[in-house]
């Protein structure tokens, strides 16, 4: 299956809130403190946000002692964490720039195509659709769902896994 490509739909401009969020999440110390406080398993697994813009995000997970399985590859749960975080960080960025919105994973589907060893990078190009759903729920008060695709590639850029994560967004009252 070919790698996921960016949506052609327009995406929100890089707002001052998004730029501030990106600076915070890309600061290694601040990211580690956030993960230690809010996502301790992601911290222990060594997840890192490699790149984030309003349209896309890339999160890496390394093959190491805490992420391995008995088959000498990365355990699927660790891959799931990285895939979810790639789209979740996009949602957090869009939520940070306005009234509060709740977010929840309501579905997960995965395809594994190759043994995951080394450093695996998960990229999601769904920032535009996430931003649109968040804007709609803020405007209407009704919940919105978005199916995000996070594609995991190894260091040779071969696809190792594709995750489809269904996010639900609802503006808080």
RAUR-V775142 format. One record per pair of residues at least 4 apart in sequence whose ideal C-beta (glycine too) atoms are under 6 Angstrom apart, sorted by the first residue. I is the first residue (numbers start at 1). J is the second residue. Records with the same first field share a line. If there is no record, write none. Layout:
I = J, J
This chain:
3 = 151
4 = 125, 149, 151
6 = 125
7 = 128
9 = 128
11 = 54, 55, 127, 128
12 = 54, 131
14 = 18, 19, 54
15 = 97
17 = 96, 97
18 = 54, 93
21 = 93, 96
22 = 26, 52
24 = 30
25 = 31, 49, 52
34 = 38
35 = 39, 42, 43
36 = 43
42 = 47, 81
44 = 66
45 = 66, 67, 78
46 = 62
47 = 59, 61, 82, 85
48 = 60
49 = 59, 89
50 = 58, 60
51 = 58
52 = 57, 89
54 = 127
55 = 127, 128
56 = 125, 127
57 = 86, 89, 90, 124
58 = 121, 123
59 = 82, 85, 86, 122
60 = 119, 121
61 = 78, 82, 120
62 = 119
63 = 74, 117, 118
67 = 74, 75, 78
69 = 75
73 = 115, 116, 117
74 = 78, 79, 116
79 = 116, 161
82 = 122
83 = 122, 150, 163
84 = 88, 165
85 = 89
86 = 122, 124, 150
87 = 124, 126, 148, 150, 165
90 = 127, 130
91 = 103, 130
94 = 130, 131, 134
95 = 101
99 = 138
100 = 172
101 = 134, 169, 171
102 = 170, 172
103 = 167, 169
104 = 168
105 = 165
106 = 166, 168
107 = 166
108 = 165
109 = 164
110 = 163
111 = 162
112 = 161
113 = 159
114 = 158, 160
116 = 120, 160
118 = 154, 155
119 = 155
120 = 152, 154, 160
121 = 153
122 = 150, 152
123 = 151
124 = 148, 150
126 = 130, 148
129 = 146
130 = 146
133 = 144, 146, 169
134 = 169
136 = 140, 144
137 = 144, 169, 170, 171
138 = 171
141 = 171
143 = 168, 170
144 = 169
145 = 166, 168
146 = 167
147 = 164, 166
148 = 165
149 = 164
150 = 163
151 = 162
152 = 160, 161
153 = 157, 159
154 = 158, 160
